[in-house]
């Protein structure tokens, strides 16, 4: 399976915690479904039903980032693009890593079958 590179970082879900930004959340989610759809090619013939999804975030700064705040839009996008069957624990094993690249913030997605 190829490595997919998304040339930007998804928004942190902390932006929406405890707020009434439902419309902003829905708009960003729709945008991220399109971003994943555009950048994640080639795709498997059939969505993978047992796989490891490795997400490596390259942040602009070395500031502290919570690992769990950046996952949602990416996994939903992979399901929507029919790359993975589902984002439940029955279907995926998730690996997360964070790194630093001031000039090229991005997310690299590596998916391989289990």
ABEGO torsion letter per residue (X at the ends): XBBBBBABBBBBAAAABGBAAAAAAAAAAAAAAAAAAAABOBBBABBBABBBBBBBBBBABABBBBAAAAAAAAAAAAAAAGABABABAAABBBBBBBBBBAABBBBBBBBBBX
